[in-house]
Amino acid sequence: MAYLVAVAGKGGAGKTTLAACFVRLLLDRKMTPVLAVDADPNSSLAPLVGLEPGPTISDIRQEMMEEKARTTGIPKERLLQMKLESCLQESAGFDLLTMGRPEGADCYCYVNNLLRGALLRLRENYRMTVVDNEAGMEHLSRMNTNDIDCLMLVCEPTMVGARSAVRICRLAETLPVRVRRKVLVWNKVQPSGVPGQPADLVRNESMDETVSLPFDERIAQLAVLERSVLTLPSLPTPFSGLADACLDGLRSAT
């Protein structure tokens, strides 16, 4: 089973950009193959890892709902697996799977039950899985997983960002999701560092490690233009600390 890193945080904190950067870090460290999962309905991860937007899990879900009553001669589980594989966008060292919009008004229990097993089987083909989530934690259920090796909580060094990180951290503890490791990432930190009040607000939360990433103009510009972080000659040095913090659980398990 792949080591799974889930990226969560308030909208605008930079979680999608950091998810793309983390994929880049894994590629640089040759920790491949990687499965990158865009679980945000905004579906903005693809261009940041150098891919065009492609078919989504929501497309499969709708197609399976429409075909539920049909007789195709192909077992539904096999048909779903074929459709799932068609959604994978392949690149050097990693594949991208885009979840798309949430379920509609119909009951998707039948398809979601099939999807849960298909995604679990898919993950077995990868060494690492990186999931970029919508703001909050509730949407982890859309990946149909209840086992997270590392939760990367991304927040800006403000009181609003700190409160959001605290809320998501506490929400994770109430969900039927096992989180082995939590890493708080202060993103876009100015040279003066993280202000005292935001730092104090999260100090008593159950974080395994805290990482500070300075504001970087190159990365910010790529995010604005929706261009791939893979085009950078290298990532800033502090990102190595981010990889170490998130992968510490992997080293402990081996």
CORPE-V160434 format. One record per residue. N is the residue number from 0. PSI is psi as a letter, one per 30 degrees, with the letter a starting at -180 (NA if undefined). Layout:
N&PSI / N&PSI
This chain:
0&k / 1&k / 2&k / 3&k / 4&j / 5&k / 6&k / 7&l / 8&l / 9&k / 10&k / 11&f / 12&f / 13&g / 14&e / 15&e / 16&e / 17&e / 18&e / 19&e / 20&e / 21&e / 22&e / 23&e / 24&e / 25&e / 26&e / 27&e / 28&g / 29&h / 30&i / 31&l / 32&l / 33&k / 34&j / 35&k / 36&k / 37&j / 38&g / 39&k / 40&f / 41&f / 42&i / 43&g / 44&e / 45&e / 46&f / 47&f / 48&g / 49&g / 50&l / 51&k / 52&k / 53&a / 54&l / 55&l / 56&e / 57&e / 58&e / 59&e / 60&e / 61&e / 62&e / 63&e / 64&e / 65&f / 66&f / 67&e / 68&f / 69&l / 70&j / 71&f / 72&f / 73&k / 74&k / 75&e / 76&e / 77&e / 78&e / 79&e / 80&e / 81&e / 82&e / 83&e / 84&e / 85&f / 86&f / 87&k / 88&j / 89&k / 90&l / 91&j / 92&f / 93&l / 94&l / 95&k / 96&k / 97&k / 98&e / 99&a / 100&l / 101&l / 102&l / 103&a / 104&f / 105&l / 106&k / 107&g / 108&e / 109&e / 110&e / 111&e / 112&e / 113&e / 114&e / 115&e / 116&e / 117&e / 118&e / 119&e / 120&e / 121&e / 122&f / 123&f / 124&f / 125&k / 126&e / 127&k / 128&k / 129&k / 130&j / 131&j / 132&l / 133&l / 134&k / 135&a / 136&f / 137&f / 138&f / 139&f / 140&f / 141&f / 142&f / 143&h / 144&k / 145&g / 146&j / 147&k / 148&e / 149&k / 150&j / 151&j / 152&j / 153&k / 154&l / 155&l / 156&h / 157&l / 158&e / 159&e / 160&e / 161&e / 162&e / 163&e / 164&e / 165&e / 166&e / 167&e / 168&e / 169&e / 170&e / 171&e / 172&f / 173&f / 174&l / 175&h / 176&k / 177&k / 178&j / 179&f / 180&k / 181&k / 182&k / 183&k / 184&j / 185&j / 186&l / 187&h / 188&k / 189&l / 190&f / 191&f / 192&a / 193&k / 194&l / 195&e / 196&e / 197&e / 198&e / 199&e / 200&e / 201&f / 202&e / 203&g / 204&l / 205&i / 206&k / 207&f / 208&l / 209&k / 210&k / 211&k / 212&k / 213&l / 214&k / 215&j / 216&e / 217&e / 218&e / 219&e / 220&e / 221&e / 222&e / 223&e / 224&f / 225&h / 226&l / 227&k / 228&f / 229&f / 230&f / 231&k / 232&e / 233&l / 234&l / 235&k / 236&e / 237&f / 238&f / 239&e / 240&e / 241&e / 242&e / 243&e / 244&e / 245&f / 246&g / 247&e / 248&e / 249&e / 250&e / 251&f / 252&f / 253&NA
